[in-house]
Amino acid sequence: MPYLCAHFKEKLTPDGEQVYFAVSADGFHWEEVNGGKPVLTSTMGAGGVRDIEIVRKKSGGFVLLATDLCIVKRMDENHNVDWRDINHNGSRFLSCWETDDLVHFSPQRLLYFGREDFGCLWAPEVFYDAPTEQYLIHWGSTVKADGYEHMSIYYTLTKDFIAFTQPAVFFSKKNAILDSHLVRVGDTYHLFYKNSDGPAANMHETSKSLFGPWTHDDGFDAVMRYYTNAGAYEGATTFTLPDGRWCLMLDFFGCPKEQMGYVPYVSPAPGNTAFRRADSEFSFPYGFKHGRFLEITEKEYRRLKK
């Protein structure tokens, strides 16, 4: 069972904040695509992209979404970044590409959802809601009403990635939250996210309904306390391995910039959050930053390898 990972790299040059692909024949051992160079380069908006999302459309083909942002271009001479300014004045757009074959891509588009009161739109992800045949796009943002100080998860619905419903709050807490990952296993919806403080940690909630109410997973909190140092991991994403285990990837940023990347955790089965850290089972050619892991066909895998 082959896989694709769409991601970016954390570097001190703008070529890191672009779209990269990597492939794996088994989900464990990964190799770069395109000689380790970007497969897509942003020429619009901020001129860079982060937090790469890719989803297979029900009608065929794929959609890629990404945060419209280039951190490197906002650094001072000491590589410092004013994150507060980005949350206030970052892009109100998401970058978008479409592809039928993962090799040839449509021109880049910037998606706008019709709200001028947003700060930067962070970490988009797409969830297909089969009962309504709609795609739910969710992301983290601050808004003008609270002085751009409190980040919540917002959403919009679309059938075609052209027309969108008015954005609304999907999930919010007293503390700021970011990096939402939504997946359905059986009849249960699983929501992973990063809590900003009190404590700063990755968290998990479940619901029997797409829009809640949500039940907090205290057991996952205990796993995170055991395996991670507070606050240094974010960007959760999951996929099912060929042996049936569930893999959680967390983006580790508590190290020098160009050493950052995903750390793998595995549990016995999808929906089971008794994860254990599993570095020794995986290999990567370099650090994969905040992206999406996706099952692909053997034909798609061979095409990407070429």
Sequence and secondary structure as in RCSB ss.txt:
>XXXX:A:sequence
MPYLCAHFKEKLTPDGEQVYFAVSADGFHWEEVNGGKPVLTSTMGAGGVRDIEIVRKKSGGFVLLATDLCIVKRM
DENHNVDWRDINHNGSRFLSCWETDDLVHFSPQRLLYFGREDFGCLWAPEVFYDAPTEQYLIHWGSTVKADGYEH
MSIYYTLTKDFIAFTQPAVFFSKKNAILDSHLVRVGDTYHLFYKNSDGPAANMHETSKSLFGPWTHDDGFDAVMR
YYTNAGAYEGATTFTLPDGRWCLMLDFFGCPKEQMGYVPYVSPAPGNTAFRRADSEFSFPYGFKHGRFLEITEKE
YRRLKK
>XXXX:A:secstr
  EEEEEE   SSGGGSSBEEEEESSSSBEEESGGGS SB   STTS EEEEEEEE TTSSEEEEEEE  GGGG 
 TT    HHHHHHHS S EEEEEESSSSSB   EEE  S TTB   EEEEEEEETTTTEEEEEEEE BGGGTT  
 EEEEEEESSSSS    EEEE  SS EEEEEEEEETTEEEEEEEE SSS EEEEEEESSTT   EE HHHHHHHH
HHS TTSEEEEEEEE TTS EEEEEEE SS GGG EEEEEEESSTT    EE GGG B SS  EEEEEEE  HHH
HHHHH 
